[in-house]
Amino acid sequence: MTTLGTASAAPGEFDTGRLEVGETRDGSTVGLPVAVINGARDGQTLYMQAASDGDELNGVGVIQQVVPQLDPAELSGTVLVVGIVNYHAFQIAQHRNPVDDTKMNRAYPGDENGTSSERIAAATFDVARQADLILDLHQGSTSRMINEVRVRCGRRHRMHRECLELAKAFGIGYVLDQKGPDGQLARAGPDEGVPTIDPELGGCVGWDDESIRLGVRGVFNVLRHYDFFDDDADLQRQTRAKSFDQYGSPAGGLVSFEKELGTRVSPGDTLFEVTDVFGKLKARVTADNSGIFWRSRRLPQVATGEYVCSVGTNVDTY
């Protein structure tokens, strides 16, 4: 029998339930939606979660489509799912947990006696660290971003090769291989010896059908590559960036982009222009290095120094 919160499933069974992580201000129980898909045959355990940042919904869309397709009778191993991690932020469609004004994906491995976010992180990490593989499904919040997978353990980490393999198995096409900030699940998981990746499924307001489709395919690629299913995954070479150049606006005004997401950039290429409200050019910003146009703001209005876009640099394939 495998148990996650109130969900329990014997081999060949499936169950859903709730993982209790505290109480709301009126004393009601906060329970995260969870699922256990326990395969009929022995195998590895995959832990998967979504919406640790409350406005990043594409991962929820992936889980909504993946879980109904998982037949425990056809599965080797176990899939553990937490469908919505940042309960409080999800309720109001905000990025940060409003109870403690914290970005949840900076709270791992958590503290069972800490703040709201630290307690939720501790409860979910207690499950994740017992798995063999971890998928932490994200998106670029509400900005515009390519579909990518992030390997955040750092290239000198003992689990780096295993995390890169997991990213390649997910197979979304682009990988950011750059050490992440403290408190990310994709940092904490490898520290416990568990290969972990952070798929960033595009960026949008609400959710995006194409990013969700790619995420669903990525999850099944992982399940095939790690022998949860009998059929094999067809691993494809991935385009990897090892660093970012980030660009802010040198003037206030309205931004217009000269590059599309995913396009190649050469030094000196114009990335964007800033005009005033009457269309008069105020600034033109060019690329410093070769790379890939990776991410950009969604709204056109900017103040001086405000973030505009990012270029993935130090690019190769593996």
C-alpha positions, 0 to 999 in steps of 0.5 A, a space after each residue: 500500500 502506498 499512501 500520500 495524505 489521505 490517498 492510499 493505493 495498493 499495487 494496481 490501484 489509483 486513489 485521490 485525496 488531500 495532504 493536510 498542510 495547516 489551517 486557514 484564518 477561520 480554522 478550516 483545514 488546508 488540504 492539497 489535492 493529491 493522487 497516488 497511481 500505484 503500478 501493478 508491477 514494481 518499479 521506480 517512483 516519480 513525484 510530480 507537483 504543480 503550482 508552487 507559484 500560484 499563477 503558474 497554471 500550465 503545470 496544473 493543466 498537464 496534471 489534469 490531462 496526464 493523471 486520467 491517462 495513467 492506468 495502474 494495471 499498465 504501470 511499473 512503479 508509482 506516480 505520486 502527484 500534488 496537483 496544487 502546492 501553493 494553495 493560498 496563492 492559487 485561490 486568488 491567482 497570485 504568484 506569491 503566498 499571500 499569507 506570508 508574502 513568500 515565493 514558494 519555490 524559494 522555501 525548500 526544503 521547508 520547515 514543519 514549524 515555520 511560516 505557511 510557505 515553509 510548512 507547505 514546502 516541508 510537507 511536499 518535500 517529505 514526499 518528494 525526497 522519497 521518490 526516485 525522480 522529481 518533476 516540478 512543473 512551472 511556467 514563466 509566470 505571466 511573462 512570455 517565455 519559450 518552453 524549456 526545462 531547467 536544471 538548477 543543481 549546478 554543473 559541479 553537483 554530484 547529481 548534475 549528469 542525472 538531472 541533465 538526463 532527466 531533462 533530456 528525457 522530458 524532451 521539450 527542446 530547450 534546457 537552461 543549465 544554470 545553478 538556481 537560487 537557494 530554496 528551489 525544489 530543483 536545488 533541494 531534490 538533488 541535494 538529497 540524491 534525487 534527480 530533479 528538473 523544473 520544466 518551465 512550460 512557456 509563459 502566459 496569463 491563465 494557461 496555454 494549450 500548446 505548452 500543456 501539450 508539450 508538458 504532457 508529452 514530456 511527462 510520458 517521455 519520462 515515464 517511458 525512458 525510466 521504464 514505467 511503461 514497456 515502450 521506449 522513449 526516443 531521446 532527442 538532442 536538446 539545445 542548452 543555454 548555460 547562462 542569461 543576458 538580461 536587458 532592462 530599458 534605458 528609457 521610459 516608454 513603450 517597447 516593441 520587439 525585433 526578435 521572436 522567442 526562440 530565434 538566434 541572436 548575434 552580437 549587435 542585433 537589435 532586440 527591442 526599441 523604446 518609443 514615446 507614446 507618439 511613436 518617437 524613438 527614444 532608445 534601441 537596445 542590441 544584443 551583447 552576445 550570441 544566443 537565443 531570445 529566451 524570455 520577454 515581458 508581456 506588457 509594452 509599457 516600461 520605466 527606466 531600468 525595468 526588465 524587458 527581456 533575456 537572451 540565453 547564452 553559452 549555447 550548445 546541444 547535448 
